[in-house]
């Protein structure tokens, strides 16, 4: 089994369209889809799913049907020009159609290592935020790099953490639209995906385990994300 307890996500919502074929790997077909999850407010998160064809029967109708999916949040690098772009998708392991709806339709639990220096900032509305990049190991010597934001007290708690610190995160996966203006004046609407944390717990400080510091600092060298 490839699944680990370091990366677990469960979503409830509906498909915005039918899954589309993406690729085949070792004879197994995979499909991509957009999945809509309601927030407690009136806003919604539009998230990317990757689904094995083994999880559903041919002809299954997904669009607009209330669905629960669970699996892992995974990252992939896509080269755009001379830069790497980090893509996030929920790799689905289970699909079902629940009769009752969960109180929390969007939950994720991660355990991993801080792999870039935390960035502490204030929003225009005066809210404190710390941006983190979490390296979460999975089997077969692969690693997922997950952007995480911590708010308020968690922002204060995490802003002084170090590369290599091992932490646990509870939260939700969110999509966020923003506008980017380029030097030539061109404006582009973009979408960012990140984990908004509700709980952050320090498992192990790299300052207490210096023998791990050298290896973990390599995360920042391997990743060149803008």
Secondary structure, 3 states (H helix, E strand, C coil): CCCCCCEEEEEEEEECCCCEEEEEECCEEEEEEEEEEECCCCCEEEEEEEEEHHHCCCCCCCECCEEEEEEEEEEEEEEECCEEEEEEEEEEEEEECCCCCCCCCEEEEEEEEECCCCEEEECCCCCEEEEEEEEEEECCCEEEEEEEEEEHHHHHHHCCCCCCCEEEEEEEEEEEEEEEECCCCCEEEEEEEEEEEEEEEEEECHHHCHHHHHHHCHHHHHCCEC
